Amino acid sequence: MSGIKRDLTPLFRPRSLAVIGASNDPAKIRGRILAQIVRGGYPGRIFPIHPAQTMIQGLPAFAAIDKAPGPIDLALIAIPAESVPAMLLECAAAGVRSALVFSSGFAEEEGDGHRALQDRIRAIARDSAMAVAGPNSVGMLDLAEPLAAALPGLRENPSSRRIGIISQSGGLGFALFNRGLKRNLVFSTVINTGNEADLDACDILEFMLDDERTGVVLMFVEAIRRGRRFIELAQYALAQDKPIIVAKIGRSPAGSRAAASHTASLTGSDAVHDAVFRRYGVIRADDQDDMLDIAAACALCPPPAGRRVGIVTISGGVGGWLADTLEAHGLLVPAFGAALQRRIRGFLPDRHHRAGDRQRPSPALDRRARSRGRGRRHCRRLVAGRRHAHGPREGGTRRGRFPAAQADPLLHIPAAVRAVAQRSGRDRRALLHQPARPGPCPVGAPGAGGGA
Protein backbone atom coordinates (compact mmCIF):
# COMPACT_ATOMS: atom_id res chain seq x y z
CA MET A 1 0.00 0.00 0.00
CA SER A 2 1.15 3.50 -0.73
CA GLY A 3 1.00 6.49 1.60
CA ILE A 4 2.52 7.35 4.95
CA LYS A 5 1.50 4.96 7.69
CA ARG A 6 0.54 6.61 10.98
CA ASP A 7 1.56 4.92 14.20
CA LEU A 8 -1.66 4.81 16.22
CA THR A 9 -0.41 2.54 18.98
CA PRO A 10 -0.16 5.47 21.46
CA LEU A 11 -3.81 6.28 20.74
CA PHE A 12 -5.31 2.80 21.02
CA ARG A 13 -2.78 1.09 23.33
CA PRO A 14 -1.39 3.90 25.52
CA ARG A 15 0.91 3.00 28.39
CA SER A 16 -0.12 6.22 30.14
CA LEU A 17 -2.75 8.90 29.67
CA ALA A 18 -3.77 12.33 30.93
CA VAL A 19 -7.30 13.64 31.37
CA ILE A 20 -7.17 17.39 30.75
CA GLY A 21 -9.47 19.34 33.06
CA ALA A 22 -10.47 16.22 35.00
CA SER A 23 -13.34 16.58 37.48
CA ASN A 24 -14.42 14.88 40.71
CA ASP A 25 -18.03 14.95 39.48
CA PRO A 26 -18.82 11.89 37.31
CA ALA A 27 -22.00 13.63 36.12
CA LYS A 28 -19.82 16.09 34.20
CA ILE A 29 -18.18 15.09 30.92
CA ARG A 30 -14.62 15.42 32.24
CA GLY A 31 -15.55 13.49 35.37
CA ARG A 32 -17.38 10.79 33.44
CA ILE A 33 -14.40 10.15 31.16
CA LEU A 34 -12.07 9.60 34.10
CA ALA A 35 -14.63 7.49 35.99
CA GLN A 36 -15.14 5.11 33.06
CA ILE A 37 -11.40 4.70 32.54
CA VAL A 38 -10.91 3.82 36.22
CA ARG A 39 -13.99 1.58 36.37
CA GLY A 40 -12.94 -0.18 33.17
CA GLY A 41 -9.70 -1.37 34.74
CA TYR A 42 -7.22 0.48 32.53
CA PRO A 43 -3.79 -0.90 33.57
CA GLY A 44 -1.58 2.07 32.63
CA ARG A 45 -0.73 5.26 34.51
CA ILE A 46 -3.48 7.91 34.74
CA PHE A 47 -2.65 11.60 35.24
CA PRO A 48 -5.63 13.89 35.96
CA ILE A 49 -4.71 17.47 34.97
CA HIS A 50 -6.37 20.37 36.86
CA PRO A 51 -4.97 23.81 37.71
CA ALA A 52 -6.34 23.84 41.28
CA GLN A 53 -7.10 20.29 42.47
CA THR A 54 -4.44 18.00 43.92
CA MET A 55 -6.58 14.85 44.17
CA ILE A 56 -9.35 13.83 41.72
CA GLN A 57 -11.41 10.64 42.07
CA GLY A 58 -8.75 9.19 44.35
CA LEU A 59 -5.86 9.89 41.96
CA PRO A 60 -3.07 12.48 42.39
CA ALA A 61 -3.74 15.45 40.09
CA PHE A 62 -1.23 17.77 38.46
CA ALA A 63 -1.49 21.46 37.62
CA ALA A 64 -0.23 21.17 34.02
CA ILE A 65 0.60 18.53 31.46
CA ASP A 66 4.34 19.14 31.83
CA LYS A 67 4.09 18.56 35.59
CA ALA A 68 3.07 14.91 35.21
CA PRO A 69 5.82 12.63 36.60
CA GLY A 70 6.33 10.54 33.49
CA PRO A 71 5.87 10.35 29.70
CA ILE A 72 2.30 10.50 28.38
CA ASP A 73 1.10 8.53 25.35
CA LEU A 74 -2.45 9.90 25.18
CA ALA A 75 -4.10 13.17 26.24
CA LEU A 76 -7.91 13.20 26.56
CA ILE A 77 -9.17 16.76 26.05
CA ALA A 78 -12.67 17.96 26.98
CA ILE A 79 -12.34 21.71 27.49
CA PRO A 80 -13.92 24.73 25.73
CA ALA A 81 -13.17 24.81 22.02
CA GLU A 82 -11.24 28.07 22.09
CA SER A 83 -8.77 26.58 24.59
CA VAL A 84 -8.05 23.39 22.66
CA PRO A 85 -5.30 24.68 20.28
CA ALA A 86 -3.26 26.11 23.16
CA MET A 87 -3.64 22.86 25.10
CA LEU A 88 -2.49 20.83 22.09
CA LEU A 89 0.61 23.02 21.86
CA GLU A 90 1.32 22.32 25.54
CA CYS A 91 0.86 18.60 24.92
CA ALA A 92 3.24 18.68 21.94
CA ALA A 93 5.86 20.56 23.96
CA ALA A 94 5.57 17.99 26.75
CA GLY A 95 6.14 15.11 24.31
CA VAL A 96 2.60 13.72 24.34
CA ARG A 97 2.31 11.28 21.43
CA SER A 98 -1.43 11.37 20.74
CA ALA A 99 -4.61 13.20 21.72
CA LEU A 100 -8.35 12.65 21.55
CA VAL A 101 -10.47 15.82 21.51
CA PHE A 102 -14.01 15.49 22.86
CA SER A 103 -14.72 19.23 22.65
CA SER A 104 -17.28 20.47 20.12
CA GLY A 105 -17.64 23.93 18.58
CA PHE A 106 -15.47 23.49 15.49
CA ALA A 107 -16.25 23.01 11.78
CA GLU A 108 -19.59 21.34 12.55
CA GLU A 109 -20.80 24.80 13.61
CA GLU A 110 -21.51 27.64 11.18
CA GLY A 111 -19.05 30.49 10.96
CA ASP A 112 -15.47 31.00 9.78
CA GLY A 113 -14.20 31.23 13.35
CA HIS A 114 -15.22 27.65 14.15
CA ARG A 115 -13.57 26.28 11.00
CA ALA A 116 -10.42 28.31 11.72
CA LEU A 117 -10.17 26.62 15.13
CA GLN A 118 -10.33 23.21 13.47
CA ASP A 119 -7.73 24.24 10.88
CA ARG A 120 -5.48 25.25 13.77
CA ILE A 121 -5.82 21.78 15.30
CA ARG A 122 -4.89 20.20 11.98
CA ALA A 123 -1.81 22.42 11.64
CA ILE A 124 -0.62 21.65 15.18
CA ALA A 125 -1.01 17.92 14.58
CA ARG A 126 0.96 18.05 11.33
CA ASP A 127 3.73 20.24 12.73
CA SER A 128 4.17 18.19 15.90
CA ALA A 129 3.68 14.67 14.43
CA MET A 130 1.18 14.08 17.25
CA ALA A 131 -1.77 11.87 16.23
CA VAL A 132 -4.99 13.76 17.00
CA ALA A 133 -8.46 12.18 16.89
CA GLY A 134 -11.51 14.46 16.79
CA PRO A 135 -12.53 17.11 17.59
CA ASN A 136 -16.24 16.65 18.32
CA SER A 137 -15.68 13.00 19.27
CA VAL A 138 -17.53 11.01 21.93
CA GLY A 139 -14.46 8.88 22.50
CA MET A 140 -13.04 5.43 21.92
CA LEU A 141 -13.01 1.97 23.46
CA ASP A 142 -10.37 -0.74 23.33
CA LEU A 143 -11.60 -3.90 25.02
CA ALA A 144 -8.31 -5.76 25.01
CA GLU A 145 -6.31 -3.00 26.72
CA PRO A 146 -8.84 -2.32 28.36
CA LEU A 147 -9.46 1.38 27.81
CA ALA A 148 -12.92 2.99 27.96
CA ALA A 149 -12.26 6.64 27.08
CA ALA A 150 -15.81 7.38 26.05
CA LEU A 151 -18.87 9.38 27.06
CA PRO A 152 -21.64 6.77 26.50
CA GLY A 153 -22.33 4.17 29.17
CA LEU A 154 -20.87 0.79 28.24
CA ARG A 155 -21.74 -2.82 28.95
CA GLU A 156 -19.30 -5.58 29.77
CA ASN A 157 -18.03 -7.69 26.89
CA PRO A 158 -16.74 -11.27 26.69
CA SER A 159 -13.62 -12.16 24.72
CA SER A 160 -13.56 -14.13 21.47
CA ARG A 161 -13.33 -13.23 17.77
CA ARG A 162 -13.59 -9.46 17.61
CA ILE A 163 -15.21 -6.73 15.52
CA GLY A 164 -13.84 -3.19 15.20
CA ILE A 165 -16.15 -0.18 14.84
CA ILE A 166 -15.21 3.11 13.15
CA SER A 167 -17.93 5.72 13.31
CA GLN A 168 -18.16 9.33 12.20
CA SER A 169 -21.19 9.49 14.49
CA GLY A 170 -20.47 9.07 18.17
CA GLY A 171 -23.93 7.95 19.20
CA LEU A 172 -24.27 5.34 16.47
CA GLY A 173 -20.84 3.82 17.00
CA PHE A 174 -21.46 3.00 20.64
CA ALA A 175 -25.10 2.07 19.96
CA LEU A 176 -23.80 -0.58 17.54
CA PHE A 177 -21.43 -1.80 20.23
CA ASN A 178 -24.10 -2.12 22.93
CA ARG A 179 -26.65 -3.70 20.58
CA GLY A 180 -24.03 -6.11 19.29
CA LEU A 181 -23.31 -7.34 22.80
CA LYS A 182 -26.95 -8.41 23.12
CA ARG A 183 -26.35 -10.66 20.11
CA ASN A 184 -23.26 -12.17 21.73
CA LEU A 185 -20.94 -10.43 19.28
CA VAL A 186 -17.53 -9.45 20.60
CA PHE A 187 -15.50 -6.36 19.80
CA SER A 188 -11.91 -5.19 19.74
CA THR A 189 -11.98 -1.40 19.34
CA VAL A 190 -14.67 1.26 18.99
CA ILE A 191 -13.84 4.84 18.02
CA ASN A 192 -15.74 7.96 17.01
CA THR A 193 -13.54 9.95 14.62
CA GLY A 194 -15.43 13.21 15.11
CA ASN A 195 -14.58 15.99 12.64
CA GLU A 196 -11.33 14.27 11.55
CA ALA A 197 -9.15 17.36 11.72
CA ASP A 198 -6.07 15.09 11.71
CA LEU A 199 -6.75 11.34 11.88
CA ASP A 200 -9.53 10.23 9.54
CA ALA A 201 -11.46 7.01 9.02
CA CYS A 202 -8.79 5.65 6.64
CA ASP A 203 -6.07 6.02 9.28
CA ILE A 204 -8.18 4.08 11.78
CA LEU A 205 -9.17 1.47 9.18
CA GLU A 206 -5.51 0.79 8.39
CA PHE A 207 -4.77 0.28 12.09
CA MET A 208 -7.64 -2.21 12.44
CA LEU A 209 -6.65 -4.14 9.31
CA ASP A 210 -3.15 -4.57 10.77
CA ASP A 211 -4.51 -5.43 14.22
CA GLU A 212 -4.44 -9.21 14.60
CA ARG A 213 -7.20 -9.03 17.24
CA THR A 214 -9.68 -7.49 14.77
CA GLY A 215 -11.27 -9.78 12.17
CA VAL A 216 -14.20 -7.68 10.90
CA VAL A 217 -14.54 -3.90 10.56
CA LEU A 218 -17.83 -1.99 10.81
CA MET A 219 -17.82 1.58 9.48
CA PHE A 220 -20.49 4.28 9.73
CA VAL A 221 -19.42 7.12 7.45
CA GLU A 222 -20.81 10.41 6.26
CA ALA A 223 -17.91 11.04 3.85
CA ILE A 224 -14.74 9.24 2.80
CA ARG A 225 -12.21 12.03 2.58
CA ARG A 226 -9.36 10.11 0.93
CA GLY A 227 -10.99 7.96 -1.68
CA ARG A 228 -7.90 6.51 -3.33
CA ARG A 229 -6.52 5.51 0.06
CA PHE A 230 -9.81 3.85 0.96
CA ILE A 231 -9.63 1.78 -2.25
CA GLU A 232 -6.10 0.66 -1.41
CA LEU A 233 -7.24 -0.35 2.06
CA ALA A 234 -10.25 -2.21 0.66
CA GLN A 235 -7.93 -4.22 -1.58
CA TYR A 236 -5.66 -4.87 1.41
CA ALA A 237 -8.68 -6.04 3.44
CA LEU A 238 -9.56 -8.54 0.70
CA ALA A 239 -6.02 -9.91 0.80
CA GLN A 240 -6.24 -10.16 4.61
CA ASP A 241 -9.73 -11.72 4.44
CA LYS A 242 -11.06 -9.03 6.80
CA PRO A 243 -14.54 -7.96 5.70
CA ILE A 244 -15.34 -4.23 5.71
CA ILE A 245 -19.03 -3.47 6.32
CA VAL A 246 -20.05 0.11 5.60
CA ALA A 247 -23.20 2.11 6.26
CA LYS A 248 -23.00 5.46 4.51
CA ILE A 249 -25.53 8.25 4.76
CA GLY A 250 -26.10 11.00 2.24
CA ARG A 251 -28.16 9.09 -0.32
CA SER A 252 -30.85 11.78 -0.22
CA PRO A 253 -30.54 15.58 -0.20
CA ALA A 254 -31.86 15.59 3.37
CA GLY A 255 -29.24 13.05 4.45
CA SER A 256 -26.48 15.10 2.85
CA ARG A 257 -27.61 18.22 4.70
CA ALA A 258 -27.70 16.30 7.99
CA ALA A 259 -24.15 15.02 7.46
CA ALA A 260 -22.86 18.51 6.70
CA SER A 261 -24.39 19.92 9.87
CA HIS A 262 -23.16 17.01 11.99
CA THR A 263 -19.44 16.76 11.22
CA ALA A 264 -18.96 19.27 8.39
CA SER A 265 -18.86 16.41 5.85
CA LEU A 266 -19.49 16.62 2.12
CA THR A 267 -20.99 13.29 1.14
CA GLY A 268 -20.29 13.06 -2.62
CA SER A 269 -22.11 10.95 -5.23
CA ASP A 270 -23.85 7.98 -3.70
CA ALA A 271 -23.89 6.05 -6.98
CA VAL A 272 -20.11 6.32 -7.25
CA HIS A 273 -19.63 5.20 -3.66
CA ASP A 274 -21.91 2.23 -4.25
CA ALA A 275 -20.01 1.22 -7.40
CA VAL A 276 -16.65 1.42 -5.66
CA PHE A 277 -17.93 -0.60 -2.68
CA ARG A 278 -19.12 -3.36 -4.99
CA ARG A 279 -15.97 -3.41 -7.10
CA TYR A 280 -13.61 -3.68 -4.15
CA GLY A 281 -15.57 -6.10 -1.98
CA VAL A 282 -16.89 -3.65 0.62
CA ILE A 283 -20.27 -4.80 1.95
CA ARG A 284 -22.81 -2.00 2.19
CA ALA A 285 -25.41 -2.13 4.95
CA ASP A 286 -28.70 -0.26 5.18
CA ASP A 287 -29.20 0.23 8.92
CA GLN A 288 -27.95 -0.83 12.37
CA ASP A 289 -29.62 -4.23 12.32
CA ASP A 290 -28.28 -4.87 8.83
CA MET A 291 -24.75 -3.99 9.94
CA LEU A 292 -24.88 -6.31 12.95
CA ASP A 293 -26.47 -9.17 11.01
CA ILE A 294 -23.75 -9.02 8.36
CA ALA A 295 -21.06 -8.67 11.03
CA ALA A 296 -22.42 -11.77 12.78
CA ALA A 297 -22.28 -13.76 9.53
CA CYS A 298 -18.70 -12.64 8.89
CA ALA A 299 -17.46 -13.05 12.45
CA LEU A 300 -19.14 -16.33 13.39
CA CYS A 301 -18.90 -18.27 10.12
CA PRO A 302 -15.77 -19.45 8.32
CA PRO A 303 -14.95 -17.75 5.01
CA PRO A 304 -16.97 -19.28 2.16
CA ALA A 305 -15.05 -21.73 0.01
CA GLY A 306 -17.17 -20.95 -3.04
CA ARG A 307 -20.67 -20.16 -4.27
CA ARG A 308 -22.24 -23.54 -3.40
CA VAL A 309 -24.22 -23.45 -0.13
CA GLY A 310 -25.71 -26.24 1.95
CA ILE A 311 -28.56 -25.49 4.36
CA VAL A 312 -29.16 -27.11 7.76
CA THR A 313 -32.34 -25.91 9.48
CA ILE A 314 -35.04 -27.07 11.88
CA SER A 315 -37.69 -25.23 9.82
CA GLY A 316 -38.73 -26.11 6.29
CA GLY A 317 -40.14 -22.62 5.82
CA VAL A 318 -36.93 -20.94 6.89
CA GLY A 319 -34.97 -23.32 4.66
CA GLY A 320 -37.09 -22.50 1.63
CA TRP A 321 -36.86 -18.76 2.31
CA LEU A 322 -33.11 -19.03 2.70
CA ALA A 323 -32.76 -21.08 -0.51
CA ASP A 324 -34.71 -18.45 -2.48
CA THR A 325 -32.62 -15.63 -1.02
CA LEU A 326 -29.34 -17.43 -1.71
CA GLU A 327 -30.16 -18.03 -5.35
CA ALA A 328 -31.47 -14.48 -5.76
CA HIS A 329 -27.97 -13.30 -4.79
CA GLY A 330 -26.25 -15.55 -7.30
CA LEU A 331 -25.31 -18.40 -4.96
CA LEU A 332 -26.07 -22.07 -5.67
CA VAL A 333 -28.06 -24.49 -3.49
CA PRO A 334 -27.22 -27.92 -4.90
CA ALA A 335 -28.84 -31.18 -3.85
CA PHE A 336 -26.71 -33.15 -1.41
CA GLY A 337 -24.84 -36.09 -2.89
CA ALA A 338 -25.83 -39.61 -1.93
CA ALA A 339 -22.81 -40.16 0.33
CA LEU A 340 -23.43 -36.93 2.23
CA GLN A 341 -27.13 -37.75 2.58
CA ARG A 342 -26.28 -41.11 4.14
CA ARG A 343 -23.97 -39.48 6.67
CA ILE A 344 -26.53 -36.86 7.64
CA ARG A 345 -29.34 -39.41 7.83
CA GLY A 346 -27.66 -41.04 10.81
CA PHE A 347 -28.41 -37.93 12.86
CA LEU A 348 -32.09 -37.65 11.89
CA PRO A 349 -35.24 -39.42 13.12
CA ASP A 350 -37.08 -41.88 10.87
CA ARG A 351 -39.81 -39.36 10.00
CA HIS A 352 -37.41 -37.09 8.09
CA HIS A 353 -37.57 -36.24 4.41
CA ARG A 354 -34.55 -37.28 2.41
CA ALA A 355 -31.72 -34.76 2.85
CA GLY A 356 -31.27 -32.65 -0.27
CA ASP A 357 -34.35 -34.15 -1.96
CA ARG A 358 -35.48 -32.10 -4.99
CA GLN A 359 -33.00 -29.33 -4.08
CA ARG A 360 -34.78 -28.91 -0.77
CA PRO A 361 -32.85 -27.91 2.34
CA SER A 362 -32.06 -30.68 4.79
CA PRO A 363 -34.82 -31.37 7.36
CA ALA A 364 -35.09 -30.93 11.09
CA LEU A 365 -32.46 -32.43 13.30
CA ASP A 366 -33.49 -34.89 15.96
CA ARG A 367 -34.52 -33.04 19.14
CA ARG A 368 -32.64 -35.51 21.27
CA ALA A 369 -29.46 -35.05 19.24
CA ARG A 370 -29.85 -31.28 19.39
CA SER A 371 -30.38 -31.38 23.14
CA ARG A 372 -27.06 -33.14 23.43
CA GLY A 373 -25.57 -30.63 20.98
CA ARG A 374 -23.83 -33.42 19.06
CA GLY A 375 -26.09 -33.62 15.99
CA ARG A 376 -26.23 -29.94 15.22
CA ARG A 377 -22.50 -29.39 15.70
CA HIS A 378 -21.57 -32.43 13.61
CA CYS A 379 -23.89 -31.53 10.74
CA ARG A 380 -22.62 -27.98 10.77
CA ARG A 381 -19.02 -29.19 10.55
CA LEU A 382 -19.92 -31.80 7.95
CA VAL A 383 -21.77 -29.47 5.60
CA ALA A 384 -19.44 -26.51 6.18
CA GLY A 385 -16.66 -28.58 4.72
CA ARG A 386 -14.59 -29.23 7.82
CA ARG A 387 -15.48 -32.83 7.05
CA HIS A 388 -16.46 -32.30 3.44
CA ALA A 389 -17.67 -34.93 1.00
CA HIS A 390 -17.13 -34.90 -2.74
CA GLY A 391 -20.08 -36.29 -4.66
CA PRO A 392 -20.13 -37.36 -8.31
CA ARG A 393 -19.99 -34.95 -11.21
CA GLU A 394 -23.47 -33.86 -12.28
CA GLY A 395 -24.14 -31.71 -15.32
CA GLY A 396 -20.44 -31.09 -15.84
CA THR A 397 -20.00 -29.56 -12.38
CA ARG A 398 -18.09 -31.31 -9.63
CA ARG A 399 -19.80 -31.24 -6.27
CA GLY A 400 -17.20 -29.95 -3.87
CA ARG A 401 -16.88 -28.16 -0.64
CA PHE A 402 -19.54 -25.59 0.17
CA PRO A 403 -20.34 -23.53 3.26
CA ALA A 404 -23.30 -24.21 5.49
CA ALA A 405 -25.96 -21.56 6.05
CA GLN A 406 -27.04 -22.12 9.63
CA ALA A 407 -30.58 -20.87 10.25
CA ASP A 408 -30.20 -18.68 13.32
CA PRO A 409 -33.06 -16.46 14.59
CA LEU A 410 -30.49 -13.76 15.42
CA LEU A 411 -29.39 -13.49 11.79
CA HIS A 412 -31.53 -11.57 9.34
CA ILE A 413 -31.45 -13.91 6.34
CA PRO A 414 -30.98 -11.43 3.45
CA ALA A 415 -28.17 -9.66 5.33
CA ALA A 416 -26.34 -12.89 6.11
CA VAL A 417 -26.74 -14.10 2.53
CA ARG A 418 -25.38 -10.84 1.13
CA ALA A 419 -22.33 -11.27 3.35
CA VAL A 420 -21.72 -14.79 2.02
CA ALA A 421 -22.35 -13.71 -1.57
CA GLN A 422 -19.95 -10.81 -1.41
CA ARG A 423 -17.23 -12.73 0.42
CA SER A 424 -17.45 -15.52 -2.17
CA GLY A 425 -16.80 -12.98 -4.92
CA ARG A 426 -20.24 -13.07 -6.48
CA ASP A 427 -21.04 -9.40 -5.79
CA ARG A 428 -17.59 -7.90 -6.44
CA ARG A 429 -18.65 -6.08 -9.55
CA ALA A 430 -18.94 -2.44 -10.53
CA LEU A 431 -22.24 -0.72 -11.20
CA LEU A 432 -20.36 2.06 -12.98
CA HIS A 433 -17.39 1.61 -15.29
CA GLN A 434 -14.08 1.96 -13.43
CA PRO A 435 -11.12 2.59 -15.79
CA ALA A 436 -8.01 0.53 -15.17
CA ARG A 437 -5.69 3.43 -15.95
CA PRO A 438 -4.95 6.04 -13.26
CA GLY A 439 -7.53 8.78 -13.12
CA PRO A 440 -9.55 10.98 -10.82
CA CYS A 441 -10.43 9.28 -7.56
CA PRO A 442 -14.15 8.27 -7.60
CA VAL A 443 -14.66 8.44 -3.83
CA GLY A 444 -14.43 11.61 -1.79
CA ALA A 445 -16.32 14.85 -1.99
CA PRO A 446 -14.89 17.81 -3.92
CA GLY A 447 -12.64 19.82 -1.68
CA ALA A 448 -12.68 17.14 1.01
CA GLY A 449 -9.15 15.87 0.57
CA GLY A 450 -9.81 13.09 -1.92
CA GLY A 451 -6.12 12.57 -2.68
CA ALA A 452 -4.02 9.75 -1.32
RANORKA-V732762 format. One record per residue. RES is the residue in three letters. PHI is phi in radians with two decimals (none if undefined). Layout:
res-><RES,RES>
phi-><PHI,PHI>
//
This chain:
res-><MET,SER,GLY,ILE,LYS,ARG,ASP,LEU,THR,PRO,LEU,PHE,ARG,PRO,ARG,SER,LEU,ALA,VAL,ILE,GLY,ALA,SER,ASN,ASP,PRO,ALA,LYS,ILE,ARG,GLY,ARG,ILE,LEU,ALA,GLN,ILE,VAL,ARG,GLY,GLY,TYR,PRO,GLY,ARG,ILE,PHE,PRO,ILE,HIS,PRO,ALA,GLN,THR,MET,ILE,GLN,GLY,LEU,PRO,ALA,PHE,ALA,ALA,ILE,ASP,LYS,ALA,PRO,GLY,PRO,ILE,ASP,LEU,ALA,LEU,ILE,ALA,ILE,PRO,ALA,GLU,SER,VAL,PRO,ALA,MET,LEU,LEU,GLU,CYS,ALA,ALA,ALA,GLY,VAL,ARG,SER,ALA,LEU,VAL,PHE,SER,SER,GLY,PHE,ALA,GLU,GLU,GLU,GLY,ASP,GLY,HIS,ARG,ALA,LEU,GLN,ASP,ARG,ILE,ARG,ALA,ILE,ALA,ARG,ASP,SER,ALA,MET,ALA,VAL,ALA,GLY,PRO,ASN,SER,VAL,GLY,MET,LEU,ASP,LEU,ALA,GLU,PRO,LEU,ALA,ALA,ALA,LEU,PRO,GLY,LEU,ARG,GLU,ASN,PRO,SER,SER,ARG,ARG,ILE,GLY,ILE,ILE,SER,GLN,SER,GLY,GLY,LEU,GLY,PHE,ALA,LEU,PHE,ASN,ARG,GLY,LEU,LYS,ARG,ASN,LEU,VAL,PHE,SER,THR,VAL,ILE,ASN,THR,GLY,ASN,GLU,ALA,ASP,LEU,ASP,ALA,CYS,ASP,ILE,LEU,GLU,PHE,MET,LEU,ASP,ASP,GLU,ARG,THR,GLY,VAL,VAL,LEU,MET,PHE,VAL,GLU,ALA,ILE,ARG,ARG,GLY,ARG,ARG,PHE,ILE,GLU,LEU,ALA,GLN,TYR,ALA,LEU,ALA,GLN,ASP,LYS,PRO,ILE,ILE,VAL,ALA,LYS,ILE,GLY,ARG,SER,PRO,ALA,GLY,SER,ARG,ALA,ALA,ALA,SER,HIS,THR,ALA,SER,LEU,THR,GLY,SER,ASP,ALA,VAL,HIS,ASP,ALA,VAL,PHE,ARG,ARG,TYR,GLY,VAL,ILE,ARG,ALA,ASP,ASP,GLN,ASP,ASP,MET,LEU,ASP,ILE,ALA,ALA,ALA,CYS,ALA,LEU,CYS,PRO,PRO,PRO,ALA,GLY,ARG,ARG,VAL,GLY,ILE,VAL,THR,ILE,SER,GLY,GLY,VAL,GLY,GLY,TRP,LEU,ALA,ASP,THR,LEU,GLU,ALA,HIS,GLY,LEU,LEU,VAL,PRO,ALA,PHE,GLY,ALA,ALA,LEU,GLN,ARG,ARG,ILE,ARG,GLY,PHE,LEU,PRO,ASP,ARG,HIS,HIS,ARG,ALA,GLY,ASP,ARG,GLN,ARG,PRO,SER,PRO,ALA,LEU,ASP,ARG,ARG,ALA,ARG,SER,ARG,GLY,ARG,GLY,ARG,ARG,HIS,CYS,ARG,ARG,LEU,VAL,ALA,GLY,ARG,ARG,HIS,ALA,HIS,GLY,PRO,ARG,GLU,GLY,GLY,THR,ARG,ARG,GLY,ARG,PHE,PRO,ALA,ALA,GLN,ALA,ASP,PRO,LEU,LEU,HIS,ILE,PRO,ALA,ALA,VAL,ARG,ALA,VAL,ALA,GLN,ARG,SER,GLY,ARG,ASP,ARG,ARG,ALA,LEU,LEU,HIS,GLN,PRO,ALA,ARG,PRO,GLY,PRO,CYS,PRO,VAL,GLY,ALA,PRO,GLY,ALA,GLY,GLY,GLY,ALA>
phi-><none,-1.57,1.69,-1.45,-1.54,-1.52,-1.48,-1.80,-1.01,-1.09,-1.36,-1.58,-2.24,-1.21,-1.47,-2.70,-2.58,-2.16,-1.86,-1.36,1.31,-1.00,-2.24,-1.36,-1.67,-1.21,-1.35,-1.52,-0.98,-1.18,-1.35,-1.18,-1.02,-1.12,-1.09,-1.20,-1.10,-1.15,-1.13,-1.31,1.44,-0.99,-1.52,-1.47,-1.41,-2.08,-2.09,-1.17,-2.02,-2.67,-1.18,-2.09,-1.44,-1.89,-2.50,-2.32,0.88,1.41,-1.99,-1.07,-1.91,-2.25,-1.24,-2.63,-1.10,-1.42,-1.64,-1.14,-1.47,2.89,-1.16,-2.15,-1.44,-2.40,-1.92,-1.78,-2.08,-2.39,-2.27,-0.94,-0.97,-1.17,-1.64,-1.14,-0.98,-1.08,-1.16,-1.11,-1.09,-1.10,-1.10,-1.08,-1.14,-1.48,1.47,-1.13,-1.61,-2.70,-2.57,-2.18,-1.82,-1.40,-0.97,-1.89,1.83,-2.04,-1.17,-1.27,-1.70,-1.31,2.01,-1.14,-1.10,-1.16,-1.16,-1.10,-1.07,-1.18,-1.06,-1.15,-1.04,-1.04,-1.13,-1.11,-1.10,-1.16,-1.23,-1.70,1.13,-1.53,-1.37,-2.12,-1.72,1.71,-1.33,1.09,-1.85,-1.72,2.03,-2.56,-2.51,-2.17,-1.37,-1.47,-1.11,-1.56,-2.49,-1.98,-1.70,-2.57,-1.43,-1.17,-1.20,-2.17,-1.64,-1.33,-2.41,-1.28,-2.03,-3.02,-1.11,-2.11,-2.06,-1.73,-2.14,-2.06,-2.36,-1.48,-2.08,-1.13,-1.09,-1.21,-1.04,-1.38,-1.14,-1.06,-1.04,-1.16,-1.23,-1.13,-1.09,-1.15,-1.69,1.14,-1.42,-2.15,-2.24,-1.79,-2.47,-2.23,-2.52,-1.77,-1.43,1.08,-1.41,1.01,-1.12,-2.11,-1.22,-2.06,-1.06,-1.17,-1.04,-1.19,-1.05,-1.05,-1.05,-1.19,-1.17,-1.48,-1.39,-1.19,-1.49,-1.89,-1.91,-2.45,-2.12,-1.75,-2.27,-1.91,-2.25,-1.78,-2.73,-1.82,-1.38,-2.15,-1.11,-1.11,-1.15,-1.07,-1.09,-1.04,-1.20,-1.12,-1.14,-1.10,-1.09,-1.07,-1.12,-1.49,0.97,-2.02,-1.10,-1.91,-2.00,-2.12,-1.97,-2.19,-1.62,1.84,-1.20,-1.91,-1.01,-1.16,-1.13,-1.13,-1.15,-1.12,-1.12,-1.11,-1.36,-1.45,-2.29,1.05,-1.70,-1.78,-1.52,1.31,-1.27,-1.23,-1.10,-1.20,-0.99,-1.08,-1.11,-1.15,-1.01,-1.13,-1.12,-1.85,1.32,-1.49,-1.58,-1.64,-1.95,-1.69,-2.74,-1.09,-1.08,-1.05,-1.06,-1.25,-1.10,-1.16,-1.04,-1.08,-1.08,-1.31,-1.44,-1.69,-1.93,-1.18,-1.04,-1.14,-1.52,3.05,-1.65,-1.57,-2.17,-1.78,-2.07,-2.12,-2.63,-1.59,-2.23,-1.11,-1.14,-1.11,-1.08,-1.13,-1.09,-1.14,-1.08,-1.08,-1.17,-1.04,-1.21,-1.12,-1.71,1.50,-1.61,-1.94,-2.10,-1.37,-1.20,-1.19,-1.18,-1.05,-1.11,-1.18,-1.04,-1.13,-1.21,-1.23,-1.04,-1.16,-1.82,-2.05,-1.24,-1.11,-1.41,-1.26,-1.35,-1.18,-1.09,1.37,-1.11,0.88,1.10,-1.37,-1.15,-1.12,-1.41,-1.12,-1.43,-1.04,-1.02,-1.17,-1.13,-1.18,-1.14,-1.42,1.50,-1.21,-1.12,-1.12,-1.14,-1.17,-1.12,-1.08,-1.10,-1.08,-1.32,-1.24,1.76,-1.15,-2.22,-1.45,-2.14,-1.80,-1.53,-1.27,-1.21,-2.37,1.13,1.41,-2.03,-1.44,-1.29,-2.18,-1.28,-2.54,-1.32,-1.60,-1.78,-1.44,-1.27,-2.18,-1.08,-1.44,-1.78,-1.28,-1.02,-1.02,-1.15,-1.12,-1.15,-1.07,-1.10,-1.13,-1.08,-1.24,-1.23,-1.45,1.71,-1.13,-1.75,-1.47,-2.42,-1.66,-1.42,-2.02,-1.15,-2.04,-1.14,-1.33,-1.30,-1.03,-2.86,-1.04,-1.21,-1.40,-2.00,2.08,-1.29,-0.98,1.35,-1.85,1.37,-1.31,-1.29,-1.23>
//
